[in-house]
Amino acid sequence: MDTGNLKAYQMLPMPVEVNPGYVRHTGLNTANRIAPRALLPLAMIGGSVSLAATRATGNSVLLWVDLYVPSDAAAGRYGGRCELVDADGRGVGPPLPLSLTVYDFALPVERHLQMVGNVQWARLAALYPASFGETITPSLINRHEARYAKTVLLLDQLMTLSEANRATLIVPGLRPTVKWPANEPPQIDWREFDSLIGPWMRGELFADHCPLGYWPLPAAPGLDRYDAASRLDYWSLAAAHFDQLDWLSRSPVALHQISGHTGNADARALVAEAAQILSRHPRVRVALPFDDQQVSAAKVETTGADSDRLLTAGASLISSVRPPAIGTDTSRRAHWLGTDLPRLVPYCGAGGDERDVRVWAWLAFLRRAELVLWDRPLPAGNTAAEPADPDAMVWFYPGEWFGVSGPVPTVQLKWLRRAAQDYEYLWLAKERGEVINALQMARLLTKPVEVLPGQEADPAYALMSGTTDQEAWDQAQELLARTLLSRTPGEPADQGRQNALDIQTLQWAQPQERPLLLPRSADWSVTGPRKNRFGAMSGNWLALSIGVDIYNASDTTPDKNVLSWAPPSPASGWEMRPQQAEIPRLQTYQVLPAALSAAFDLNAITPDSGKPIELDFRDGYHNKVSGVLAVRLPVAASDRRDGPLTLDGTLGDWTDADALQDGPLVLMMNRPNLQRQQLQFAPIRSRIYSGWGRENFYLAFALEGLWPGQRQAHNDVHYHSRRAWDEDLCEVLIQGVFRDNTLGPVLHLVCKPGGAVWVERKSGTAGANWGPIEGAAVRYATTTAPDGRWRGEAAIPWNLIGNEKTLPVLLRFNFCQNRRANCVSASWAGPVDFGREERFMGVLYLRTPPEVGLNQDDGGRLSISAR
């Protein structure tokens, strides 16, 4: 191995601002608030790196090594090892064996997918004020004046570093000098602009001599303020100039990047302007912020050839656009993808980890997109100490932050390179006639979701998209490589190898195609005693209808599917009747709502009543169970209290008999757990108690895991990705169910360790909004301990829960804890996606113990059991 093909870096940790969106997307515990991001170059001599040259970052040193494989390297399997040696050359510990497979094909130097970073001038000026500050005029920057030497050098370094990692930077702030004489076409001076970007567009600055594959036609300053005719004159002249330089095929008019031309603009007017621009030059292209359906709906007349020169926005991972079936897309129009475009639902994780970056390349292949636009490739903060969004896709850090010159690359830039290489694998497969297999793998790794008209675009759908299983990614890469090797360009495929590869691809696809089940709702109703098999009235029954969303990523559309209950524990109180329900045909990419019923005997409440229950999905195509969903829908009794109750936060008046919960809560949904169909419990113990009296519902809790330092608190509640965050708190949801099965309002109570309580309520009608209750007479007391323990007690007046004259017989109930230490949230009933999810709750039965009895004032209104 030629050690000259190795480059080493030290991975330096950078502070990140953890948030619930990151936890929800990655499933990671974020107690550690740093992440390895910056790559500081290390000198490598003879294949060795001196660890003495690394910087102290704690108890360990993280290294990143790039290996550049020459295009003429012989195919085969290579071995090696990495050793740690002391000053005398003696090994310290066992060596780390290394293995590398070089396939018998080379990725093309030309980039068939443009990974484009959009650098805003304001960020350059903030990070590099000496080179891009207020004394630097962008339109005057050139390569022949010494005063711009530092500016040009830094731009060259950014461009070169991007290109070496198969990515492209654009700087829309770089523009020609434009004058607008009255009643005349604009006058454009391209000299400085051409001198600056020429080496990039021609590729002469880069080691592989590959020119930039994308640079939109520069918009004149304030172009959107001019009339339509003047704008057309400008675009016509700009297109002619770029065409003369042979750059026009890589330089569309990007209307989505111009001030005043956004996705919120009138679609018909913007599409009409695009059509006029196309008519002014036969080879210019226009990029629009609209998808194909929006362009068609604008009903602007264009010729077929002109229409093919539109570059429209491709459907994202969650969209209302129906993608064409695999192998049926015959259109010639290309698309672009924007990782920062407004979407139907928020999607975290564009730069969270390598899989989140790579998924955009596979989606681009699936959506027939030729570029992916990444916004803000420079850090949002102005110093290395400022915490960053862990999902932000940062390509570089200023070297000055680390005491070196020039920009410092990031781990995320290396992920971007890997994504671009993935696309080249897919492109080669298409060129060799294996497009169907490539598209199938792209579909199963990206798992897009199509939201149908009238269907709620639930943010939880984003948890279904992409693939969190690293093994699935590794196997797909290997299968794709073997697909390329099975067919030599210009020759027929070896049928035996092809058949074996098809079988292996099907084996890989099978677990990726299994439907995903997502719990959505739990509707409880009172049914009371019913006839047993002997004809006598017995039991005290509740009916449950659980709503489940079923997502299908497969191109098969199984019919006659069955959703059924797994047998519960005999002592749990559950009766699963009917045992199963038939589910209609599943459609590719779509989410199908389904429901299943069960019953519970309130006279049979035991500790097992809080254990998870399972649903099985059997698809009609394979006729076997292909999905299992475990949920926790606890049913517990809340007894009427007899005797004094002191609310002081010490829990001295509560006993084990009052406990609804004594153990871990269920973690809220996260993407890895949902895709594994795994129910996971919190690592800490929680105890929850309840009781009731004539005037109040009483609640107490004993929690662990408080933030050890100074506690942060707000007067209200802060939300991120619908979850409460950045302080320790617990959330309580309560909704009364009355004897006639009518529902009261939903009460949301937030309790904080410092003694603050936040109360809000909304009606049970669909679409109602939460409204804070001023002066709510909730009594709340709390105590905390230095070891992170937290105790709380609350008295909640019945008039906040429902009717003052008639109390409910049941309470739909949930309890959630949010921990500031790691942004992890967990709930009593679950998994849920957020604390105010009133559709999915457990049940509290308001029970009157026989020894207490009922006062005449109660009118027997609180018991539904036969005594």
C-alpha positions, 0 to 999 in steps of 0.5 A, spaced: 500 500 500 502 506 498 502 510 504 502 517 500 494 515 498 493 516 506 491 522 509 490 522 517 485 527 521 484 528 529 477 528 530 475 534 535 469 534 539 464 540 538 459 543 543 452 541 540 445 543 543 441 537 544 434 537 543 428 533 543 428 533 535 435 530 535 433 524 541 427 523 537 430 522 530 436 518 533 434 515 539 441 517 542 442 519 549 444 526 549 447 527 556 454 528 553 453 535 549 459 534 544 459 530 538 466 529 534 465 534 528 472 537 526 477 534 522 484 537 524 489 535 519 495 531 522 502 529 519 503 522 516 510 520 515 511 513 512 504 511 514 505 513 521 502 518 525 505 521 532 500 521 537 504 527 541 502 531 535 494 530 537 490 535 542 488 533 548 480 532 548 479 527 554 481 520 555 481 518 548 484 520 541 479 519 535 482 519 528 480 519 521 484 516 516 482 517 508 484 512 503 484 514 496 484 508 492 487 509 485 483 508 479 488 503 476 488 499 482 488 491 481 481 488 484 482 484 490 481 483 497 487 487 501 489 486 508 493 490 513 493 492 520 493 498 525 498 498 530 500 503 536 507 503 538 511 506 543 518 511 542 522 505 541 517 502 536 515 496 540 507 494 540 502 497 545 497 492 545 494 487 540 494 490 532 487 492 529 486 488 523 484 492 517 481 489 510 479 492 504 475 490 498 477 493 491 472 492 486 473 491 478 470 498 476 472 505 477 467 511 479 467 516 474 470 522 475 464 526 473 459 528 478 452 525 476 449 528 482 451 535 484 451 535 492 451 543 493 452 547 499 449 554 498 454 559 502 451 566 504 455 572 504 453 574 511 456 568 514 462 569 510 463 576 513 461 574 520 466 568 520 472 572 516 471 579 517 478 581 514 476 577 507 469 578 506 467 584 511 464 591 509 470 593 505 469 588 500 465 589 494 463 582 492 462 584 484 469 587 484 473 581 487 478 578 482 484 575 481 489 580 479 488 585 484 493 584 490 487 587 495 483 581 494 488 576 494 486 573 501 479 573 499 480 569 493 485 564 497 480 563 502 474 562 496 479 557 492 480 553 499 473 552 500 472 550 493 478 545 493 476 542 499 469 541 497 471 538 490 476 533 493 470 531 497 465 530 491 461 536 493 460 543 490 459 550 493 456 556 490 456 563 493 450 567 490 453 573 493 458 573 487 455 577 482 457 581 476 457 589 475 450 591 472 448 598 470 441 599 468 441 605 463 434 608 462 430 605 456 436 600 454 438 593 456 442 592 462 449 593 461 453 587 465 461 587 466 463 580 467 470 581 467 472 580 475 466 575 475 469 571 470 476 571 472 474 569 479 469 563 478 473 561 471 478 556 474 472 553 478 468 552 472 473 550 468 476 545 473 483 547 472 484 549 480 482 542 482 487 536 482 482 531 478 480 537 473 473 536 474 469 542 473 464 545 478 457 541 475 453 547 478 453 554 478 446 558 477 446 564 473 448 570 478 442 574 479 443 582 479 443 585 485 435 587 487 433 584 480 426 582 483 425 590 484 425 591 476 419 590 471 418 583 468 421 586 461 428 588 464 428 581 468 428 578 461 433 582 458 438 581 464 437 573 464 437 573 456 444 576 456 446 572 462 444 566 458 448 568 452 454 570 456 455 563 459 453 559 453 459 563 450 463 560 455 460 553 455 457 553 462 450 554 460 448 547 461 451 547 468 448 554 470 440 554 470 436 560 472 434 558 480 428 562 481 427 559 488 434 562 490 432 569 488 429 574 493 421 575 492 421 568 488 420 563 493 415 557 494 410 562 497 409 566 491 404 565 486 405 559 482 402 561 476 406 568 475 412 564 477 411 559 472 409 564 467 416 568 468 420 561 467 416 560 461 418 567 458 425 566 460 425 559 456 423 562 450 429 567 450 434 562 449 434 555 446 439 552 451 437 556 458 434 552 464 430 554 469 429 551 476 423 552 480 421 552 487 415 547 485 413 540 484 411 537 477 404 537 480 404 545 482 407 546 475 401 543 471 396 546 476 399 553 474 396 551 466 402 555 463 403 554 456 410 551 454 412 547 448 414 540 450 422 541 449 421 548 453 418 544 459 423 539 459 428 544 460 424 546 467 428 543 473 422 542 478 423 540 486 423 533 487 418 530 492 421 529 499 421 523 504 414 525 506 410 528 500 403 529 497 406 527 490 405 520 488 411 517 485 411 513 479 412 506 479 418 503 479 420 503 471 414 507 469 417 514 469 419 516 462 419 523 463 425 527 461 424 533 466 430 533 471 429 535 479 432 538 484 432 536 492 432 541 497 434 539 504 431 545 507 425 546 503 418 547 507 415 540 508 408 537 510 412 535 516 418 537 520 424 532 518 430 532 523 436 529 521 439 532 514 446 532 517 445 528 524 449 522 522 452 518 515 445 514 514 441 521 514 446 524 509 446 518 504 439 517 504 439 524 500 443 521 494 438 514 494 432 519 494 435 523 488 436 517 484 429 515 486 426 522 484 430 523 478 434 529 481 440 531 479 442 536 485 441 536 492 441 543 495 444 543 502 443 550 506 448 553 510 454 549 510 458 554 514 457 554 522 451 558 525 455 560 531 461 565 530 466 561 535 468 554 537 464 555 544 457 556 541 453 550 541 450 548 534 444 544 532 447 537 532 442 536 525 446 542 522 450 540 516 456 543 517 462 542 511 467 547 514 470 550 520 474 556 520 481 554 521 483 560 526 478 556 531 483 551 532 490 555 531 491 553 524 490 557 517 485 555 512 478 552 513 478 545 517 473 540 514 468 536 518 466 529 519 459 531 515 463 533 509 466 526 509 459 523 509 457 527 504 462 524 499 460 517 501 453 519 499 455 522 492 459 515 491 453 512 493 449 515 487 455 513 482 454 506 484 446 507 482 448 511 476 453 505 474 447 500 475 443 504 471 448 505 465 449 497 465 441 495 465 440 494 472 436 500 474 430 496 477 434 493 482 437 499 483 431 503 484 428 497 489 434 498 493 433 506 493 426 505 495 427 501 501 432 505 504 429 511 503 422 509 505 418 515 502 411 516 505 405 519 500 400 523 504 393 522 501 388 528 500 384 529 506 389 525 510 393 528 516 400 529 515 402 527 522 409 529 524 410 521 526 410 519 519 418 522 519 420 516 523 418 511 518 422 514 513 430 512 511 433 506 514 436 506 521 439 499 520 447 500 519 447 493 516 442 494 511 446 499 508 452 495 508 449 489 505 445 494 500 452 497 498 455 490 497 449 488 493 450 494 488 457 492 487 456 485 485 450 487 481 455 492 477 460 486 477 455 481 474 454 485 467 460 487 463 459 494 459 457 492 452 456 484 454 450 480 456 449 478 464 452 471 466 445 468 467 447 464 473 450 469 477 444 474 475 440 469 478 444 468 484 444 475 485 437 476 484 435 471 490 440 475 495 437 481 493 430 478 495 433 476 501 435 483 503 429 486 501 424 482 505 426 485 512 426 492 509 419 491 506 415 489 512 410 493 514 411 498 520 405 499 525 405 505 529 400 506 535 395 512 534 389 512 538 386 509 544 378 510 545 375 507 551 368 506 553 364 504 558 359 497 557 358 495 564 356 488 566 355 483 561 352 476 560 357 470 561 357 463 558 352 461 563 347 467 562 348 471 568 350 478 568 358 479 571 364 483 570 365 490 569 367 491 562 370 497 558 371 497 551 377 499 547 378 501 540 385 501 538 387 505 532 394 503 528 397 506 522 400 501 517 406 503 513 407 499 506 414 500 503 414 494 499 412 494 491 407 489 493 400 491 495 398 485 499 390 484 500 386 480 505 391 482 511 389 480 518 391 485 524 390 480 531 392 480 538 397 476 541 394 472 547 395 476 553 396 474 560 390 470 563 391 474 569 391 481 566 383 482 565 384 483 558 379 479 553 381 480 546 374 479 542 374 479 536 381 476 536 382 479 529 380 484 524 381 484 516 385 489 513 384 492 506 389 492 501 396 496 502 399 501 497 406 502 496 408 508 500 402 509 503 399 509 511 393 505 512 389 507 518 386 500 522 383 499 528 382 493 533 377 492 539 378 489 545 375 489 552 377 489 559 374 487 566 375 492 571 373 487 577 380 484 574 385 489 575 392 486 577 399 488 577 399 485 570 394 490 567 399 495 566 404 490 562 404 491 554 400 488 550 401 486 542 398 486 536 400 482 530 400 483 522 399 478 518 400 480 510 396 476 505 401 476 500 406 471 504 400 469 509 405 470 515 406 475 521 410 480 518 409 485 523 409 486 531 407 492 535 407 492 542 404 498 546 402 499 553 395 501 555 395 500 562 388 500 566 389 502 574 384 503 579 384 510 583 381 509 590 377 514 593 381 516 599 378 516 606 382 520 612 387 526 612 391 528 606 397 533 607 400 536 600 407 537 602 411 534 597 414 528 602 409 523 600 408 521 607 400 519 606 401 515 600 402 507 600 404 502 595 396 500 594 395 507 591 401 506 586 399 506 579 406 505 577 412 503 580 418 502 575 420 504 568 416 508 564 415 507 556 420 511 552 417 516 547 417 514 540 424 514 536 426 513 529 430 506 531 425 503 536 419 505 531 423 501 525 425 496 529 418 495 532 421 495 539 418 498 545 423 500 550 423 503 557 426 508 561 433 506 565 430 510 571 424 508 576 418 512 577 412 511 582 405 514 580 400 515 585 393 517 585 386 518 589 380 522 589 375 525 593 369 529 593 372 536 591 379 533 588 383 528 584 389 527 587 396 525 584 403 524 587 409 522 584 416 520 586 421 521 580 429 520 579 434 523 574 433 531 576 439 535 572 444 536 578 446 543 577 442 549 577 435 548 575 433 552 569 426 554 569 421 558 565 414 561 566 411 557 561 413 551 557 418 550 551 416 545 546 421 542 540 418 537 535 412 538 540 416 535 546 417 539 552 424 540 553 430 544 556 428 543 563 425 538 568 418 537 568 412 532 568 406 532 564 399 530 566 393 529 561 386 527 564 380 527 560 373 524 564 369 519 561 362 519 563 357 514 564 353 515 558 360 515 554 361 522 553 367 526 554 369 532 558 375 537 556 382 534 556 386 537 561 394 538 561 398 539 567 405 541 567 409 540 574 416 543 575 421 541 581 421 549 583 414 549 585 411 552 578 405 549 575 402 550 568 395 548 567 391 548 560 385 545 557 382 544 550 375 541 548 374 534 546 372 536 539 377 535 533 382 541 531 381 545 538 386 549 541 390 549 548 388 555 552 391 556 559 387 557 565 388 563 569 388 562 576 387 555 576 386 552 583 391 547 583 394 545 589 401 543 588 407 541 593 414 539 591 421 537 594 427 535 591 434 532 593 441 533 591 441 526 588 436 527 583 430 525 587 424 529 586 417 528 589 410 532 588 403 532 590 397 535 587 390 536 588 386 538 581 379 540 582 374 536 579 371 543 575 377 543 571 376 536 569 369 536 567 362 537 570 361 540 577 355 536 578 356 529 575 363 526 576 366 521 571 366 514 572 373 513 568 379 518 567 383 517 560 390 518 563 397 519 561 403 521 565 410 523 562 417 525 565 422 530 561 429 530 563 433 536 562 439 532 563 438 528 556 432 530 553 429 524 554 422 523 555 417 517 557 410 516 559 405 511 563 401 509 556 405 509 550 409 509 546 407 516 544 410 522 540 409 527 545 406 529 552 400 532 549 398 526 545 391 526 548 389 520 542 393 515 546 392 514 553 391 509 559 385 509 563 384 510 571 377 507 574 375 511 579 373 506 585 370 506 591 372 501 596 367 497 599 369 499 606 368 506 604 362 506 601 358 512 598 355 518 602 348 520 600 351 526 597 355 522 592 348 519 589 352 513 587 355 517 581 362 514 582 361 507 581 359 503 575 360 496 578 354 492 580 355 491 588 
